[in-house]
Amino acid sequence: MRYFEIRGPAENAESQWSGEYRAHHRWHLSGVECPRYGVWAWMDAFPSVDLSHVPEPVLSEWKGPTSLEEYNRLVALVRPFVPPELPVRAGTAFGPMVGTARGRFGPITCDPPWEVVLREDAVELLKSEGLIGVIAVRMELRSRRSTTPALYELESRPLARLHPDCIGEWKTPACDICGRPESFSLPPKRWLLRSSIPEGLDVFGIEGANPRVVSERFVEVIQRLGPADVTYRELPSAD
């Protein structure tokens, strides 16, 4: 199976679609100030996670970095509602995206690159074709156009890893004080660690990196719906 990173439109490419949205996730954890590494926040987003039963209004507010003590309190509140295989880290967003939309949308949109949005007919086609791992959460968007189709955010769970040889030696080690994971700069040439690729899944993310990864089956199905303002970069793998 071949895998591809979803990216935005090619530089200087003419846009096929006019659609754009302004939205944010319903809940999120603020950044945290670590006594060792200072202020940091991750960019995970799990729109399928429902925190409506967590009685903590601060999770719905956009605030600056919090203290380590407050951060640990919030993590303890959120953790029971998040699947155990998913990380809960500073900066993580949860729940559907809420906001506004305008224009006409293609079958798939990727702007910014860590948010992949699907048109409703694309979600239906992917599921009818039996693709595995497609977690698509309907966005709560207001639009002046009554004909604007429903849009869905594609959740990409960080299940795979980049190969250590493409990351190189520069890394920031994990922190045992605040739980900050190991971090690194995204290398321009990158490939997946083959043993970490989740078998059978057509959609997944990469631990410690933003790219959303899809299978060649995903690309083939989406391309049936016509042109889109995205590009696909193949991600090879190695042992």
C-alpha positions in Angstrom: 0.0 0.0 0.0 1.2 3.5 -0.9 0.6 6.4 1.4 0.4 10.2 0.7 0.6 13.4 2.7 -2.3 15.8 2.0 -1.1 19.3 1.3 -2.6 22.5 0.2 -2.6 23.8 -3.4 0.6 24.0 -5.4 2.3 27.3 -5.4 1.0 29.7 -8.0 -1.8 27.2 -8.9 -5.1 28.6 -10.0 -7.8 27.9 -7.4 -10.6 25.6 -8.5 -12.9 26.5 -5.6 -13.8 29.7 -3.7 -14.8 28.1 -0.4 -13.3 29.3 2.9 -14.3 28.9 6.5 -13.5 30.6 9.8 -14.0 28.3 12.7 -12.5 26.8 15.9 -13.1 23.7 17.9 -15.7 23.8 20.6 -13.2 22.8 23.4 -9.5 23.0 23.9 -6.7 22.8 26.4 -4.6 26.0 26.7 -0.9 26.0 26.4 1.1 25.3 29.6 4.1 27.0 31.2 6.7 24.4 32.0 9.5 25.2 34.5 11.9 23.4 32.3 10.9 24.2 28.7 8.8 27.4 29.1 5.5 27.9 27.3 4.4 25.2 24.8 1.3 23.8 23.1 0.7 21.0 20.7 -1.6 21.0 17.6 -3.6 17.8 18.0 -7.4 18.0 17.2 -9.9 15.3 17.9 -13.3 16.5 16.8 -14.9 13.2 17.6 -14.3 13.7 21.3 -17.3 15.1 23.2 -16.6 17.1 26.3 -20.1 18.4 26.8 -20.4 16.5 30.1 -17.2 18.0 31.5 -18.4 20.8 33.9 -15.5 23.2 33.2 -16.3 26.4 31.3 -12.6 27.3 30.9 -12.3 24.5 28.3 -14.6 26.6 26.0 -12.6 29.8 26.4 -9.6 30.9 24.5 -7.0 32.0 27.0 -3.2 32.2 27.3 -0.9 29.6 28.8 -1.8 28.3 32.2 0.2 27.1 35.2 1.4 23.6 35.4 -1.0 23.0 38.4 -4.0 24.2 36.5 -3.0 22.3 33.4 -2.8 19.0 35.3 -6.2 19.7 36.8 -7.7 20.1 33.4 -6.0 17.1 32.0 -7.5 15.0 34.8 -10.9 16.3 34.0 -10.6 15.6 30.2 -8.8 12.2 30.3 -11.8 10.0 31.1 -13.7 11.2 28.0 -10.8 10.7 25.6 -10.1 7.2 24.1 -7.1 5.7 25.9 -5.0 5.4 22.7 -5.2 9.2 22.1 -2.8 11.7 23.8 -4.1 14.6 25.9 -1.7 17.4 25.7 -1.5 21.2 26.0 -3.0 22.9 23.0 -5.2 19.9 22.0 -8.6 20.8 20.6 -11.8 18.7 20.9 -15.3 18.6 19.5 -16.7 19.9 16.2 -15.5 23.1 14.6 -17.9 26.0 15.0 -18.0 29.1 12.8 -18.9 30.4 9.4 -18.4 29.4 5.8 -18.8 31.0 2.4 -18.1 30.2 -1.2 -18.1 26.9 -3.1 -16.1 24.0 -1.7 -14.4 21.2 -3.5 -14.6 17.5 -2.4 -11.5 18.0 -0.1 -9.9 21.1 1.4 -6.6 21.5 3.2 -6.0 25.0 4.5 -4.3 25.2 6.9 -2.4 22.0 6.3 -3.3 20.4 9.7 -7.0 20.7 8.9 -8.5 18.4 6.3 -12.2 19.2 5.4 -14.4 16.9 3.3 -17.6 17.7 1.5 -20.6 15.5 2.5 -20.7 13.6 -0.8 -16.9 12.8 -0.3 -17.6 11.3 3.2 -20.5 9.3 1.8 -18.4 7.9 -1.1 -15.4 7.0 1.2 -17.7 5.1 3.5 -19.6 3.4 0.7 -16.3 2.2 -0.7 -15.4 0.6 2.6 -12.4 2.7 3.5 -11.2 2.1 7.1 -10.3 4.7 9.7 -12.4 7.5 8.2 -13.5 9.6 11.2 -15.4 12.5 9.7 -17.2 15.0 12.1 -19.7 17.4 10.8 -18.7 21.0 11.2 -21.2 23.5 12.7 -20.9 26.3 10.2 -23.3 29.1 9.3 -23.5 30.2 5.7 -25.6 32.8 3.8 -25.9 30.2 0.9 -28.7 27.8 1.5 -27.1 25.5 -1.0 -23.8 25.2 0.9 -23.2 21.4 1.5 -22.4 20.1 4.9 -18.7 20.0 5.6 -16.8 17.5 7.8 -13.5 17.6 9.5 -11.3 14.5 8.9 -9.8 13.3 12.2 -6.3 12.0 11.9 -5.1 10.1 14.9 -1.3 10.2 15.5 -0.7 6.5 15.1 2.4 6.3 12.8 5.9 7.6 13.2 8.5 9.1 11.0 11.7 7.0 10.5 14.4 8.1 12.9 16.9 8.4 10.1 15.0 11.2 8.4 14.5 13.1 11.7 18.2 13.3 12.4 19.9 14.0 15.7 18.3 17.3 16.6 15.5 16.6 19.0 14.0 18.1 22.2 13.7 15.3 24.7 10.4 14.5 26.4 9.7 16.2 29.7 8.8 14.3 32.8 7.5 17.4 34.5 4.8 18.6 32.2 4.4 15.6 29.9 5.7 17.5 26.8 6.5 14.8 24.2 9.8 14.5 22.3 9.8 17.1 19.5 11.7 17.8 16.3 11.7 20.0 13.2 9.7 18.5 10.3 12.4 17.3 7.8 11.9 18.4 4.1 12.6 14.8 3.0 10.7 12.4 5.2 9.5 8.8 5.2 7.5 6.6 7.5 8.8 3.9 9.9 7.2 0.9 8.2 6.6 -1.0 11.5 4.6 1.9 12.9 2.1 2.2 10.0 -1.4 1.1 11.3 -2.3 -2.0 9.3 -5.4 -1.6 7.1 -6.2 2.1 7.9 -6.7 4.5 5.1 -6.4 7.7 7.3 -4.0 8.4 10.1 -1.6 11.1 11.5 2.0 11.1 12.5 3.2 11.3 16.1 5.0 14.7 16.6 4.2 16.1 13.2 1.3 17.8 11.4 1.0 15.9 8.1 -2.3 14.0 7.6 -1.6 10.7 5.8 -4.0 8.9 3.5 -3.8 5.7 1.5 -3.7 5.5 -2.3 -7.3 4.1 -2.0 -8.4 7.3 -0.4 -6.8 9.4 -3.1 -8.3 7.4 -5.9 -11.8 7.6 -4.4 -11.7 11.4 -3.7 -10.4 12.1 -7.2 -13.5 10.6 -8.7 -15.4 13.6 -7.4 -13.4 16.0 -9.6 -10.7 18.6 -9.1 -9.7 19.9 -5.6 -7.3 22.5 -4.3 -5.0 20.0 -2.7 -1.9 18.1 -3.6 -0.6 14.7 -2.5 3.0 14.0 -1.7 3.9 10.3 -1.4 5.5 9.2 1.8 7.7 6.1 1.3 8.4 3.8 4.2 11.4 1.9 5.4 12.4 -0.5 8.2 
